[in-house]
Amino acid sequence: MTLRHYFISDDLDDLDLLEDQLERHGVEKPQIHVLSNDAEGVENHLHLHAVQSLLRNDVVHSGLIGAFAGVFTASVMLVCVHYFELHESPAGWLPFYFLSILIVGFCTWEGGFIGFQKPNYHYRRFEQTLEEGNHVFIVDLEPGQEPVLKKLIGSHNKLKEMGTEMGSPHWIFVIQNMLYKFIDSHLFRTSQTRHSELQQRKINSTEAGE
């Protein structure tokens, strides 16, 4: 597991510099995010990565709670079916199995729907800070990366530390980093090829016109 650090700052330029420094010291892009109401400002900084809109809501967390509630409800239902011997009808267990799936699916959907209307439970405490124009800098670090952060934040006086909590498992960042590299290499290569083709067409059309 990683350790998640939270900082606040009102200076996106300073946060952009800090993220660049962290990446140069081996911290991967998926480990660093910025939570801000200034989406355009974050977008205009080369190194900053905004928290995805879906993760700003509580869809995932509330959906999981709904799923657990659905599993519990379905389990109670199946126990009652067994206790009252309702499965001894000609249809057997099949309708109750389908009903269990429907219960779990509905509870998961309902939990996600409720979560979509609420901010992520990790970020609720920063709502007032964000409304005041500040930005939240979030970085998940492996134990061996902690000294890097401690060394760098000393030169960023505008940063205010807002605590830590358990972060995401290491394997999640490995997968995300592989995905980032795959997208960057393939999409960048494709865009370069298209650009070269367009340039060649322009040259050809110019030569044909002459």
Secondary structure, 3 states (H helix, E strand, C coil): CCEEEEEEECCHHHHHHHHHHHHHCCCCHHHEEEECCCHHHHHCCCCCCECCHHHHECHHHHHHHHHHHHHHHHHHHHHHHHHCCHHHCCCCCHHHHHHHHHHHHHHHHHHHHHHHCCECCCCHHHHHHHHCCCEEEEEEECHHHHHHHHHHHHHCCCCEEEEEEECCCHHHHHHHHHHHHHHHHHHHHHHHHHHHHHHHHHHHHHHHHC
